[in-house]
Structure formats: C-alpha cells, structure tokens
Amino acid sequence: MPEPPNNSQKNVLKIDPGTLLLIIAALILLPLLLTGFLGQ
C-alpha cells in the first residue's frame, strides 16, 4: 500500500512500530499489574 506523497501532516506524528508495540503492551500490562498488586 503506497503512501501518498503529500503526507506532511502525518510526518508530525512519527511512531515507530516498536514504540507502538511498547505502548500497546504497556496499556495491556499496566492494568493487569495494578489489579494484581491490589488483589494481594
């Protein structure tokens, strides 16, 4: 899927796939850790 050349607005938000995976993992793991600590 080729990107259009006029994506100047998308260049403002540059997110690497690795950082995106880290954000998703944090969003998934943080509530689990919080509930685990509160459940003890």
mmCIF entry with sequence, helices, sheets and N, C-alpha, C, O atoms, coordinates in Angstrom:
data_MODEL
# 
_entry.id   MODEL 
# 
_entity.id                         1 
_entity.type                       polymer 
_entity.pdbx_number_of_molecules   1 
# 
_entity_poly.entity_id                      1 
_entity_poly.type                           'polypeptide(L)' 
_entity_poly.nstd_linkage                   no 
_entity_poly.nstd_monomer                   no 
_entity_poly.pdbx_seq_one_letter_code       MPEPPNNSQKNVLKIDPGTLLLIIAALILLPLLLTGFLGQ 
_entity_poly.pdbx_seq_one_letter_code_can   MPEPPNNSQKNVLKIDPGTLLLIIAALILLPLLLTGFLGQ 
_entity_poly.pdbx_strand_id                 A 
# 
loop_
_entity_poly_seq.entity_id 
_entity_poly_seq.num 
_entity_poly_seq.mon_id 
_entity_poly_seq.hetero 
1 1  MET n 
1 2  PRO n 
1 3  GLU n 
1 4  PRO n 
1 5  PRO n 
1 6  ASN n 
1 7  ASN n 
1 8  SER n 
1 9  GLN n 
1 10 LYS n 
1 11 ASN n 
1 12 VAL n 
1 13 LEU n 
1 14 LYS n 
1 15 ILE n 
1 16 ASP n 
1 17 PRO n 
1 18 GLY n 
1 19 THR n 
1 20 LEU n 
1 21 LEU n 
1 22 LEU n 
1 23 ILE n 
1 24 ILE n 
1 25 ALA n 
1 26 ALA n 
1 27 LEU n 
1 28 ILE n 
1 29 LEU n 
1 30 LEU n 
1 31 PRO n 
1 32 LEU n 
1 33 LEU n 
1 34 LEU n 
1 35 THR n 
1 36 GLY n 
1 37 PHE n 
1 38 LEU n 
1 39 GLY n 
1 40 GLN n 
# 
_struct_asym.id          A 
_struct_asym.entity_id   1 
# 
loop_
_struct_conf.conf_type_id 
_struct_conf.id 
_struct_conf.pdbx_PDB_helix_id 
_struct_conf.beg_label_comp_id 
_struct_conf.beg_label_asym_id 
_struct_conf.beg_label_seq_id 
_struct_conf.pdbx_beg_PDB_ins_code 
_struct_conf.end_label_comp_id 
_struct_conf.end_label_asym_id 
_struct_conf.end_label_seq_id 
_struct_conf.pdbx_end_PDB_ins_code 
_struct_conf.beg_auth_comp_id 
_struct_conf.beg_auth_asym_id 
_struct_conf.beg_auth_seq_id 
_struct_conf.end_auth_comp_id 
_struct_conf.end_auth_asym_id 
_struct_conf.end_auth_seq_id 
_struct_conf.pdbx_PDB_helix_class 
_struct_conf.details 
_struct_conf.pdbx_PDB_helix_length 
HELX_P HELX_P1 AA1 LYS A 10 ? VAL A 12 ? LYS A 10 VAL A 12 5 ? 3  
HELX_P HELX_P2 AA2 PRO A 17 ? GLY A 39 ? PRO A 17 GLY A 39 1 ? 23 
# 
_struct_conf_type.id          HELX_P 
_struct_conf_type.criteria    ? 
_struct_conf_type.reference   ? 
# 
loop_
_atom_site.group_PDB 
_atom_site.id 
_atom_site.type_symbol 
_atom_site.label_atom_id 
_atom_site.label_alt_id 
_atom_site.label_comp_id 
_atom_site.label_asym_id 
_atom_site.label_entity_id 
_atom_site.label_seq_id 
_atom_site.pdbx_PDB_ins_code 
_atom_site.Cartn_x 
_atom_site.Cartn_y 
_atom_site.Cartn_z 
_atom_site.occupancy 
_atom_site.B_iso_or_equiv 
_atom_site.pdbx_formal_charge 
_atom_site.auth_seq_id 
_atom_site.auth_comp_id 
_atom_site.auth_asym_id 
_atom_site.auth_atom_id 
_atom_site.pdbx_PDB_model_num 
ATOM 1   N N  . MET A 1 1  ? 0.853  -1.194 0.000  1.00 0.00 ? 1  MET A N  1 
ATOM 2   C CA . MET A 1 1  ? 0.000  0.000  0.000  1.00 0.00 ? 1  MET A CA 1 
ATOM 3   C C  . MET A 1 1  ? 0.887  1.241  0.000  1.00 0.00 ? 1  MET A C  1 
ATOM 4   O O  . MET A 1 1  ? 1.395  1.642  1.047  1.00 0.00 ? 1  MET A O  1 
ATOM 5   N N  . PRO A 1 2  ? 1.074  1.849  -1.169 1.00 0.00 ? 2  PRO A N  1 
ATOM 6   C CA . PRO A 1 2  ? 1.973  3.016  -1.260 1.00 0.00 ? 2  PRO A CA 1 
ATOM 7   C C  . PRO A 1 2  ? 1.369  4.238  -0.585 1.00 0.00 ? 2  PRO A C  1 
ATOM 8   O O  . PRO A 1 2  ? 0.169  4.495  -0.677 1.00 0.00 ? 2  PRO A O  1 
ATOM 9   N N  . GLU A 1 3  ? 2.243  4.993  0.103  1.00 0.00 ? 3  GLU A N  1 
ATOM 10  C CA . GLU A 1 3  ? 1.762  6.187  0.788  1.00 0.00 ? 3  GLU A CA 1 
ATOM 11  C C  . GLU A 1 3  ? 1.689  7.358  -0.184 1.00 0.00 ? 3  GLU A C  1 
ATOM 12  O O  . GLU A 1 3  ? 2.525  7.459  -1.083 1.00 0.00 ? 3  GLU A O  1 
ATOM 13  N N  . PRO A 1 4  ? 0.721  8.233  -0.026 1.00 0.00 ? 4  PRO A N  1 
ATOM 14  C CA . PRO A 1 4  ? 0.645  9.427  -0.875 1.00 0.00 ? 4  PRO A CA 1 
ATOM 15  C C  . PRO A 1 4  ? 1.797  10.363 -0.560 1.00 0.00 ? 4  PRO A C  1 
ATOM 16  O O  . PRO A 1 4  ? 2.241  10.429 0.586  1.00 0.00 ? 4  PRO A O  1 
ATOM 17  N N  . PRO A 1 5  ? 2.288  11.087 -1.553 1.00 0.00 ? 5  PRO A N  1 
ATOM 18  C CA . PRO A 1 5  ? 3.467  11.949 -1.328 1.00 0.00 ? 5  PRO A CA 1 
ATOM 19  C C  . PRO A 1 5  ? 3.158  13.152 -0.445 1.00 0.00 ? 5  PRO A C  1 
ATOM 20  O O  . PRO A 1 5  ? 4.071  13.723 0.152  1.00 0.00 ? 5  PRO A O  1 
ATOM 21  N N  . ASN A 1 6  ? 1.892  13.547 -0.350 1.00 0.00 ? 6  ASN A N  1 
ATOM 22  C CA . ASN A 1 6  ? 1.558  14.743 0.436  1.00 0.00 ? 6  ASN A CA 1 
ATOM 23  C C  . ASN A 1 6  ? 1.093  14.351 1.833  1.00 0.00 ? 6  ASN A C  1 
ATOM 24  O O  . ASN A 1 6  ? -0.019 14.668 2.255  1.00 0.00 ? 6  ASN A O  1 
ATOM 25  N N  . ASN A 1 7  ? 1.992  13.642 2.547  1.00 0.00 ? 7  ASN A N  1 
ATOM 26  C CA . ASN A 1 7  ? 1.638  13.234 3.905  1.00 0.00 ? 7  ASN A CA 1 
ATOM 27  C C  . ASN A 1 7  ? 2.439  14.056 4.903  1.00 0.00 ? 7  ASN A C  1 
ATOM 28  O O  . ASN A 1 7  ? 3.059  13.504 5.812  1.00 0.00 ? 7  ASN A O  1 
ATOM 29  N N  . SER A 1 8  ? 2.428  15.384 4.734  1.00 0.00 ? 8  SER A N  1 
ATOM 30  C CA . SER A 1 8  ? 3.198  16.254 5.617  1.00 0.00 ? 8  SER A CA 1 
ATOM 31  C C  . SER A 1 8  ? 2.570  16.297 7.001  1.00 0.00 ? 8  SER A C  1 
ATOM 32  O O  . SER A 1 8  ? 3.272  16.489 7.993  1.00 0.00 ? 8  SER A O  1 
ATOM 33  N N  . GLN A 1 9  ? 1.250  16.119 7.080  1.00 0.00 ? 9  GLN A N  1 
ATOM 34  C CA . GLN A 1 9  ? 0.595  16.147 8.383  1.00 0.00 ? 9  GLN A CA 1 
ATOM 35  C C  . GLN A 1 9  ? 0.894  14.868 9.158  1.00 0.00 ? 9  GLN A C  1 
ATOM 36  O O  . GLN A 1 9  ? 0.930  14.890 10.389 1.00 0.00 ? 9  GLN A O  1 
ATOM 37  N N  . LYS A 1 10 ? 1.106  13.764 8.467  1.00 0.00 ? 10 LYS A N  1 
ATOM 38  C CA . LYS A 1 10 ? 1.383  12.505 9.147  1.00 0.00 ? 10 LYS A CA 1 
ATOM 39  C C  . LYS A 1 10 ? 2.822  12.474 9.652  1.00 0.00 ? 10 LYS A C  1 
ATOM 40  O O  . LYS A 1 10 ? 3.140  11.712 10.565 1.00 0.00 ? 10 LYS A O  1 
ATOM 41  N N  . ASN A 1 11 ? 3.705  13.304 9.059  1.00 0.00 ? 11 ASN A N  1 
ATOM 42  C CA . ASN A 1 11 ? 5.102  13.303 9.480  1.00 0.00 ? 11 ASN A CA 1 
ATOM 43  C C  . ASN A 1 11 ? 5.279  13.966 10.837 1.00 0.00 ? 11 ASN A C  1 
ATOM 44  O O  . ASN A 1 11 ? 6.322  13.805 11.472 1.00 0.00 ? 11 ASN A O  1 
ATOM 45  N N  . VAL A 1 12 ? 4.270  14.711 11.293 1.00 0.00 ? 12 VAL A N  1 
ATOM 46  C CA . VAL A 1 12 ? 4.366  15.344 12.609 1.00 0.00 ? 12 VAL A CA 1 
ATOM 47  C C  . VAL A 1 12 ? 4.332  14.275 13.688 1.00 0.00 ? 12 VAL A C  1 
ATOM 48  O O  . VAL A 1 12 ? 5.030  14.379 14.697 1.00 0.00 ? 12 VAL A O  1 
ATOM 49  N N  . LEU A 1 13 ? 3.515  13.242 13.473 1.00 0.00 ? 13 LEU A N  1 
ATOM 50  C CA . LEU A 1 13 ? 3.401  12.152 14.450 1.00 0.00 ? 13 LEU A CA 1 
ATOM 51  C C  . LEU A 1 13 ? 4.153  10.947 13.905 1.00 0.00 ? 13 LEU A C  1 
ATOM 52  O O  . LEU A 1 13 ? 3.586  10.117 13.194 1.00 0.00 ? 13 LEU A O  1 
ATOM 53  N N  . LYS A 1 14 ? 5.438  10.861 14.247 1.00 0.00 ? 14 LYS A N  1 
ATOM 54  C CA . LYS A 1 14 ? 6.229  9.720  13.780 1.00 0.00 ? 14 LYS A CA 1 
ATOM 55  C C  . LYS A 1 14 ? 6.293  8.685  14.889 1.00 0.00 ? 14 LYS A C  1 
ATOM 56  O O  . LYS A 1 14 ? 6.936  8.914  15.913 1.00 0.00 ? 14 LYS A O  1 
ATOM 57  N N  . ILE A 1 15 ? 5.639  7.558  14.699 1.00 0.00 ? 15 ILE A N  1 
ATOM 58  C CA . ILE A 1 15 ? 5.640  6.494  15.698 1.00 0.00 ? 15 ILE A CA 1 
ATOM 59  C C  . ILE A 1 15 ? 6.229  5.232  15.074 1.00 0.00 ? 15 ILE A C  1 
ATOM 60  O O  . ILE A 1 15 ? 5.724  4.720  14.075 1.00 0.00 ? 15 ILE A O  1 
ATOM 61  N N  . ASP A 1 16 ? 7.292  4.750  15.677 1.00 0.00 ? 16 ASP A N  1 
ATOM 62  C CA . ASP A 1 16 ? 7.896  3.518  15.182 1.00 0.00 ? 16 ASP A CA 1 
ATOM 63  C C  . ASP A 1 16 ? 7.040  2.327  15.566 1.00 0.00 ? 16 ASP A C  1 
ATOM 64  O O  . ASP A 1 16 ? 6.322  2.386  16.565 1.00 0.00 ? 16 ASP A O  1 
ATOM 65  N N  . PRO A 1 17 ? 7.096  1.243  14.799 1.00 0.00 ? 17 PRO A N  1 
ATOM 66  C CA . PRO A 1 17 ? 6.331  0.045  15.174 1.00 0.00 ? 17 PRO A CA 1 
ATOM 67  C C  . PRO A 1 17 ? 6.745  -0.488 16.543 1.00 0.00 ? 17 PRO A C  1 
ATOM 68  O O  . PRO A 1 17 ? 5.913  -1.023 17.277 1.00 0.00 ? 17 PRO A O  1 
ATOM 69  N N  . GLY A 1 18 ? 8.007  -0.348 16.886 1.00 0.00 ? 18 GLY A N  1 
ATOM 70  C CA . GLY A 1 18 ? 8.460  -0.826 18.190 1.00 0.00 ? 18 GLY A CA 1 
ATOM 71  C C  . GLY A 1 18 ? 7.851  -0.032 19.324 1.00 0.00 ? 18 GLY A C  1 
ATOM 72  O O  . GLY A 1 18 ? 7.404  -0.600 20.320 1.00 0.00 ? 18 GLY A O  1 
ATOM 73  N N  . THR A 1 19 ? 7.833  1.308  19.173 1.00 0.00 ? 19 THR A N  1 
ATOM 74  C CA . THR A 1 19 ? 7.250  2.130  20.233 1.00 0.00 ? 19 THR A CA 1 
ATOM 75  C C  . THR A 1 19 ? 5.750  1.915  20.300 1.00 0.00 ? 19 THR A C  1 
ATOM 76  O O  . THR A 1 19 ? 5.158  1.953  21.379 1.00 0.00 ? 19 THR A O  1 
ATOM 77  N N  . LEU A 1 20 ? 5.134  1.689  19.141 1.00 0.00 ? 20 LEU A N  1 
ATOM 78  C CA . LEU A 1 20 ? 3.694  1.411  19.134 1.00 0.00 ? 20 LEU A CA 1 
ATOM 79  C C  . LEU A 1 20 ? 3.395  0.114  19.877 1.00 0.00 ? 20 LEU A C  1 
ATOM 80  O O  . LEU A 1 20 ? 2.420  0.030  20.625 1.00 0.00 ? 20 LEU A O  1 
ATOM 81  N N  . LEU A 1 21 ? 4.242  -0.903 19.668 1.00 0.00 ? 21 LEU A N  1 
ATOM 82  C CA . LEU A 1 21 ? 4.059  -2.167 20.394 1.00 0.00 ? 21 LEU A CA 1 
ATOM 83  C C  . LEU A 1 21 ? 4.298  -1.974 21.879 1.00 0.00 ? 21 LEU A C  1 
ATOM 84  O O  . LEU A 1 21 ? 3.623  -2.593 22.701 1.00 0.00 ? 21 LEU A O  1 
ATOM 85  N N  . LEU A 1 22 ? 5.264  -1.112 22.237 1.00 0.00 ? 22 LEU A N  1 
ATOM 86  C CA . LEU A 1 22 ? 5.524  -0.860 23.648 1.00 0.00 ? 22 LEU A CA 1 
ATOM 87  C C  . LEU A 1 22 ? 4.343  -0.165 24.300 1.00 0.00 ? 22 LEU A C  1 
ATOM 88  O O  . LEU A 1 22 ? 3.985  -0.472 25.437 1.00 0.00 ? 22 LEU A O  1 
ATOM 89  N N  . ILE A 1 23 ? 3.732  0.781  23.576 1.00 0.00 ? 23 ILE A N  1 
ATOM 90  C CA . ILE A 1 23 ? 2.574  1.494  24.122 1.00 0.00 ? 23 ILE A CA 1 
ATOM 91  C C  . ILE A 1 23 ? 1.409  0.521  24.317 1.00 0.00 ? 23 ILE A C  1 
ATOM 92  O O  . ILE A 1 23 ? 0.731  0.553  25.343 1.00 0.00 ? 23 ILE A O  1 
ATOM 93  N N  . ILE A 1 24 ? 1.185  -0.339 23.329 1.00 0.00 ? 24 ILE A N  1 
ATOM 94  C CA . ILE A 1 24 ? 0.078  -1.306 23.438 1.00 0.00 ? 24 ILE A CA 1 
ATOM 95  C C  . ILE A 1 24 ? 0.353  -2.285 24.575 1.00 0.00 ? 24 ILE A C  1 
ATOM 96  O O  . ILE A 1 24 ? -0.550 -2.620 25.341 1.00 0.00 ? 24 ILE A O  1 
ATOM 97  N N  . ALA A 1 25 ? 1.599  -2.744 24.685 1.00 0.00 ? 25 ALA A N  1 
ATOM 98  C CA . ALA A 1 25 ? 1.947  -3.681 25.759 1.00 0.00 ? 25 ALA A CA 1 
ATOM 99  C C  . ALA A 1 25 ? 1.786  -3.009 27.120 1.00 0.00 ? 25 ALA A C  1 
ATOM 100 O O  . ALA A 1 25 ? 1.324  -3.636 28.073 1.00 0.00 ? 25 ALA A O  1 
ATOM 101 N N  . ALA A 1 26 ? 2.169  -1.727 27.214 1.00 0.00 ? 26 ALA A N  1 
ATOM 102 C CA . ALA A 1 26 ? 2.026  -1.018 28.489 1.00 0.00 ? 26 ALA A CA 1 
ATOM 103 C C  . ALA A 1 26 ? 0.551  -0.860 28.837 1.00 0.00 ? 26 ALA A C  1 
ATOM 104 O O  . ALA A 1 26 ? 0.158  -1.026 29.992 1.00 0.00 ? 26 ALA A O  1 
ATOM 105 N N  . LEU A 1 27 ? -0.265 -0.536 27.829 1.00 0.00 ? 27 LEU A N  1 
ATOM 106 C CA . LEU A 1 27 ? -1.695 -0.365 28.092 1.00 0.00 ? 27 LEU A CA 1 
ATOM 107 C C  . LEU A 1 27 ? -2.331 -1.685 28.534 1.00 0.00 ? 27 LEU A C  1 
ATOM 108 O O  . LEU A 1 27 ? -3.293 -1.692 29.301 1.00 0.00 ? 27 LEU A O  1 
ATOM 109 N N  . ILE A 1 28 ? -1.783 -2.800 28.041 1.00 0.00 ? 28 ILE A N  1 
ATOM 110 C CA . ILE A 1 28 ? -2.352 -4.095 28.414 1.00 0.00 ? 28 ILE A CA 1 
ATOM 111 C C  . ILE A 1 28 ? -1.799 -4.563 29.764 1.00 0.00 ? 28 ILE A C  1 
ATOM 112 O O  . ILE A 1 28 ? -2.535 -5.114 30.583 1.00 0.00 ? 28 ILE A O  1 
ATOM 113 N N  . LEU A 1 29 ? -0.494 -4.339 29.992 1.00 0.00 ? 29 LEU A N  1 
ATOM 114 C CA . LEU A 1 29 ? 0.138  -4.903 31.185 1.00 0.00 ? 29 LEU A CA 1 
ATOM 115 C C  . LEU A 1 29 ? -0.082 -4.057 32.423 1.00 0.00 ? 29 LEU A C  1 
ATOM 116 O O  . LEU A 1 29 ? -0.174 -4.598 33.524 1.00 0.00 ? 29 LEU A O  1 
ATOM 117 N N  . LEU A 1 30 ? -0.168 -2.736 32.272 1.00 0.00 ? 30 LEU A N  1 
ATOM 118 C CA . LEU A 1 30 ? -0.307 -1.887 33.460 1.00 0.00 ? 30 LEU A CA 1 
ATOM 119 C C  . LEU A 1 30 ? -1.581 -2.168 34.238 1.00 0.00 ? 30 LEU A C  1 
ATOM 120 O O  . LEU A 1 30 ? -1.500 -2.312 35.458 1.00 0.00 ? 30 LEU A O  1 
ATOM 121 N N  . PRO A 1 31 ? -2.743 -2.255 33.621 1.00 0.00 ? 31 PRO A N  1 
ATOM 122 C CA . PRO A 1 31 ? -3.943 -2.606 34.395 1.00 0.00 ? 31 PRO A CA 1 
ATOM 123 C C  . PRO A 1 31 ? -3.827 -3.990 35.025 1.00 0.00 ? 31 PRO A C  1 
ATOM 124 O O  . PRO A 1 31 ? -4.304 -4.194 36.141 1.00 0.00 ? 31 PRO A O  1 
ATOM 125 N N  . LEU A 1 32 ? -3.204 -4.943 34.335 1.00 0.00 ? 32 LEU A N  1 
ATOM 126 C CA . LEU A 1 32 ? -3.036 -6.287 34.920 1.00 0.00 ? 32 LEU A CA 1 
ATOM 127 C C  . LEU A 1 32 ? -2.126 -6.228 36.145 1.00 0.00 ? 32 LEU A C  1 
ATOM 128 O O  . LEU A 1 32 ? -2.383 -6.893 37.148 1.00 0.00 ? 32 LEU A O  1 
ATOM 129 N N  . LEU A 1 33 ? -1.063 -5.429 36.061 1.00 0.00 ? 33 LEU A N  1 
ATOM 130 C CA . LEU A 1 33 ? -0.156 -5.308 37.212 1.00 0.00 ? 33 LEU A CA 1 
ATOM 131 C C  . LEU A 1 33 ? -0.861 -4.612 38.363 1.00 0.00 ? 33 LEU A C  1 
ATOM 132 O O  . LEU A 1 33 ? -0.716 -5.011 39.519 1.00 0.00 ? 33 LEU A O  1 
ATOM 133 N N  . LEU A 1 34 ? -1.629 -3.566 38.047 1.00 0.00 ? 34 LEU A N  1 
ATOM 134 C CA . LEU A 1 34 ? -2.332 -2.838 39.104 1.00 0.00 ? 34 LEU A CA 1 
ATOM 135 C C  . LEU A 1 34 ? -3.348 -3.737 39.796 1.00 0.00 ? 34 LEU A C  1 
ATOM 136 O O  . LEU A 1 34 ? -3.426 -3.751 41.024 1.00 0.00 ? 34 LEU A O  1 
ATOM 137 N N  . THR A 1 35 ? -4.118 -4.482 39.027 1.00 0.00 ? 35 THR A N  1 
ATOM 138 C CA . THR A 1 35 ? -5.113 -5.371 39.627 1.00 0.00 ? 35 THR A CA 1 
ATOM 139 C C  . THR A 1 35 ? -4.418 -6.494 40.398 1.00 0.00 ? 35 THR A C  1 
ATOM 140 O O  . THR A 1 35 ? -4.937 -6.955 41.415 1.00 0.00 ? 35 THR A O  1 
ATOM 141 N N  . GLY A 1 36 ? -3.256 -6.935 39.928 1.00 0.00 ? 36 GLY A N  1 
ATOM 142 C CA . GLY A 1 36 ? -2.523 -7.974 40.643 1.00 0.00 ? 36 GLY A CA 1 
ATOM 143 C C  . GLY A 1 36 ? -2.013 -7.467 41.975 1.00 0.00 ? 36 GLY A C  1 
ATOM 144 O O  . GLY A 1 36 ? -2.083 -8.179 42.977 1.00 0.00 ? 36 GLY A O  1 
ATOM 145 N N  . PHE A 1 37 ? -1.497 -6.232 42.001 1.00 0.00 ? 37 PHE A N  1 
ATOM 146 C CA . PHE A 1 37 ? -0.989 -5.679 43.252 1.00 0.00 ? 37 PHE A CA 1 
ATOM 147 C C  . PHE A 1 37 ? -2.132 -5.361 44.199 1.00 0.00 ? 37 PHE A C  1 
ATOM 148 O O  . PHE A 1 37 ? -2.003 -5.557 45.408 1.00 0.00 ? 37 PHE A O  1 
ATOM 149 N N  . LEU A 1 38 ? -3.245 -4.874 43.675 1.00 0.00 ? 38 LEU A N  1 
ATOM 150 C CA . LEU A 1 38 ? -4.367 -4.531 44.540 1.00 0.00 ? 38 LEU A CA 1 
ATOM 151 C C  . LEU A 1 38 ? -5.080 -5.792 45.035 1.00 0.00 ? 38 LEU A C  1 
ATOM 152 O O  . LEU A 1 38 ? -5.703 -5.786 46.097 1.00 0.00 ? 38 LEU A O  1 
ATOM 153 N N  . GLY A 1 39 ? -4.983 -6.874 44.255 1.00 0.00 ? 39 GLY A N  1 
ATOM 154 C CA . GLY A 1 39 ? -5.685 -8.088 44.655 1.00 0.00 ? 39 GLY A CA 1 
ATOM 155 C C  . GLY A 1 39 ? -4.997 -8.809 45.796 1.00 0.00 ? 39 GLY A C  1 
ATOM 156 O O  . GLY A 1 39 ? -5.617 -9.607 46.500 1.00 0.00 ? 39 GLY A O  1 
ATOM 157 N N  . GLN A 1 40 ? -3.704 -8.527 45.980 1.00 0.00 ? 40 GLN A N  1 
ATOM 158 C CA . GLN A 1 40 ? -2.993 -9.238 47.052 1.00 0.00 ? 40 GLN A CA 1 
ATOM 159 C C  . GLN A 1 40 ? -3.427 -8.706 48.422 1.00 0.00 ? 40 GLN A C  1 
ATOM 160 O O  . GLN A 1 40 ? -2.942 -9.179 49.450 1.00 0.00 ? 40 GLN A O  1 
# 
